[in-house]
Amino acid sequence: MSLKVEQLTKVYGTQKALKNVSFSVKKGEIVGFLGPNGAGKSTMMKILTTYLNATSGKAEVNEFNVSTDEIDVQRSVGYLPEHNPLYLDMFVKEYLAFNASVYHVNKTRISEVIKLTGLDSECHKKIGQLSKGYRQRVGLANALLHDPDVLILDEPTTGLDPNQLVEIRELIKNVGKEKTIFLSTHIMQEIEAICDRVIIINKGEIVADKKLSELKDDKEQIIVVEFDYRVEEAFLKQLPKVKSVVNTSGFVYELSFSTSEDMRSKVFDFAHDNELKILQLNKKNQSLENLFRELTKD
């Protein structure tokens, strides 16, 4: 496994930022780490990159323990933090040369990462002269300098305009052909555009771990039904193949089913047999946005 996390907990004072979190990421996967602000995403990133120590539990990167094998972990990881720390008065090549010396990397690697990240036309400028999109490219180039097996990216597209978003997405996907990528964001469109799999965290706990293909295959569905009066949720759970019943507002219910079969006719027959009057009956595909809202709402 490129990443392996077991029962990881992080406590700040009296607040638990992470609560017994466990997951693993295979070599070559692009995994999105999704959650609302304050869910624990950045804390997890900092632990995986040895910037923070966990309170309890275990984490490994390329089978190196983040608590006892810090140097080996740092050699294995390329990290782009949320607030990209750049020296704005340095030239792009100068900045990369400085970091290459820190990593003890051959200087020929500088031209390789410049080409890989599309910095050719900007590499003779000072970093302070670059747009936000190109500054992110410099951060990615720096993260790739020592040719790590794992890339950990914390909010890599924050603050970018639509054109810059597309450019950075494509760059990350291209890099992901050869690297394992663990990408943190609270923007669902980024997960859908870049990742193979999503892990959703809320209030320090993992609430979902799914492949994007599972959502796209429509193996789960949500039926929205409105009756003319309130119906007990336990009663609606008698429907076949129903996974959950949520009263979203008034007399409106969202019924989740674990099947690709259109269940609207089953809901209609159930209502008819039990003398329930239906005011609306619609099918809503299980999307990442729906899943996120369902799992992270208060």
N, C-alpha and C positions, 0 to 999 in steps of 0.2 A: 504494500500500500504506500502511496505517496504521502498521504496524511492519515493519521489514525488518532482519534480523540476518544478517551474513555473516562466517563464519569467526572468530567472537568467542572470545577467550581471555582468562581472568583468572587471574593467578598471585599467590598470597600466599606470599612467601618461596620455599619449595621445593614448595609444594602448588598444583596446578592445580585451581582451583574450577570453571572452565569450559574446555572443550577444543574449540576450532574449531567452535563452535555456529552453525548456520545455520537460519533459518526465516523465514516472513513471515506477516502477519495482514492480511486484507483489511478494508476499511471495513465496519462493521456486524456483524462476527463477534463471538461470545462464545467465547473460547478458554480452556480450562483448562490450566494449566501444572502438571503433576502429577509428584511424585517423593518419595522417602523423605527423611527429615531429613538435611541435609548434602549434598544432591544438587547444589546450586547455584542453587536457585530464587530465594532472596532476593538473591544476588549479581547475577543477571540483572536483577531488578527495579530494583536500585539503579543499575545501569549505564544502563538505559533511561530512568531519571528524572534522570540526570546527577549522582546522589549519589556514584557511583564512576566512575573511568576504567578502561576495559578495557586490558589489557596489549597486545593486538593485535586486529586485525579491525575490523569496521565495524558500526554500528547506526544506524538512522534511525527517527524518529517523524514521521509526516506529511511525509516527505521532508527533514526537518531532521536534520543529523548531530549525534548526542549529544555528540560531542567538541568540535565547533567552533561549533555553533548552540545553546548551552545555554539561552539566554533564550527562543528560539522553541520549543524542546522543552518547556520548563516551562510556556509558555502553552498548549501543545497537550495537556498531560497533567494529569489529575486523579489524585493518588496517595494511596492509603490504605495506609500501612506496616503491618507485622505488629504492632508495638507502637504503637498509636494515640496520638500525642502530644497530649494535651489539657490545658488549664489547668483543673484541677478546681474552683478557687475562682471561676471566671468563670461568669456566666450564659450560657445557650446563645446567646441573641441577641447578647449582648456579645461572645462569642468569635467568632461569625460576622461581626459588624460589624468587629472588629479585623482579621480575615483579608481581608475585603472591601476594607479600606483598603490592605492590603499589595498586593492584586491590582489596585488601582485600579478596582474594580467598582462599578457603581451600587448604592446601598443597597437599591433595590427588588428586587434579586436575592435578598436575604436571605429575604424572605417566600416567594419562589418555591421556593427549595431546602428551606425548612422544610416547605412543603406537599408537595413532591415526595417527601421522605423520611419523612413521617408524624410530624413533630416538633411539630405544632400544640399538642398537649395538654401538652408538656413544655418548650416554648421559654422559659417564664418561670422555670424552675428553674436552680439552679447545676448544672454538669456533674457535680460530685461527688455529687449526690443521685440521679443517674440509674443505671438498671440497665446491665449490660454491653451488652445489646442496643441500648438507646437511645444509649449512648456511641458504638457503632459507627455508628448513624444520624447522629450529629453529625459523625463522621469522614467519612462519605460526603457529607453536606451540604457540608462544607468542601471536599472534593475536587471537588464540582460547582459551586462558587461562580462560577468564571470561565468556566463553560460549555465545558469542554474537549471535543475530539473523541474523545480516548482516555482510558479509565479503566484504571489499573493498580492492582490490589487484591492485596495480599500477606496471605494467610491471613485473609480478612475475617470468617470465622465461628468462629475459634478461641475456645474458652471459653464459647460460647453454649449455653443450655439448648434443648431441642427446640422449644419455642414460638418462641424468639428466632431459631432457625435458619430456621424456615419464613418468618418475617417478613422476615429479611434476604435470603433466597433470592428471594422475590417482588419485593423492592425492586430487587435487582440485575437480575433479568430485565426488569422494567419500564424501568429506566434503559437497559438494553441494546437496547431498541427503537430508540433514537436515537444510541447511542454504540458505539464499538468498545471491547470489554472484554477485558483480559488478566488472568486471575485465577489466582493461585498458591495451591496447597493441597496437602496430602498426604492429604486425605480424599476418597476416590473417590465417595462419595455426593453430595458437593457438585458434582463435575464432571457426574455423570449428571443431577442436578436442574436445573442452570443452563446448561450449556455446549452449544454446537453441535459442538465439536471439542476434541480433547485432544492435547497434546504431552507426552510422558513423558521426563523427564530422569533419568539415573542416573550418579552419579560424574562429573558435569560434562559428560556427552555425551547428545545426543538419541538415544533408542532407539526411539521410535515417534511418529508424527504421523498421527492418524486422525480422521475424522468419527465422531461417536457413532452416526450412522445406519448406518454400515458394520458396527458391532458388533451393532446391533439387527436388521439385516437377515439376520443369521446366514449370511453368505456364507462364513464360516470356521467350522470346527467342530473339536472335540477329542474323540477316541475314547480312552477309558481301557480298556486290555486287560491282563489278567494271565495269564501262562502258567505252566506247572508247572516251568519251569526258565529260566535266563537265555538270552536271544536277542540276537545281535549287532545293534546299532542299524543298521548298514549293510545288514544283511539285510532289516530291516523297511522301509527306505527304497525297496525295490523295489515297494511298494504304489502303486497308481495315485493321482495327485493329492496325494500326501503332501508336506507342506512341511517338517515337522520330526519328529524322534523323540526323546523324552526318557525316560530310565529314572528314574522318580521315587522308587522304593524297591523293594528286593527284585527280584521278577519282574514288577513293574507298570510299564507304559509308557503315556505320553501321546502319541498320534499326532495331529498337526495336519494338517488337510486344507483346501485352498483351493476348496471347493465347498459348495453348499447341499444336495447329495444326501446322504442318510443312508448313510455308508460302513461301517456295522457289518456288513452282509452281505458286502462286499468283504473286510473283515478276517477274517470267519469262513471264507470260501472260501479265502483265502490260507493261513490256518492249517491248514485241512483238507488242502489240496493239498501242504503241506510237513510234514504229520504233526506239527503243533504242537497241544498240548492247551490249550484256553482254560478258565480258571477263572472269569473275569468279563469282561464286555464291555458297556461303558456309553458313552452319548453325553453329552458335556458341552459346552453352548453356550459359544462364545467370548465371555466377558463382559469388562468393563473390569477387574474384579478379577482374573480369570484372566490377562489380558494383562499387567497390572501385576506380578503375582507372577512370571510367567514371565520378564519382562524385567529385573526389579530384584533377583532373588535372587542370592546370592553363588555 
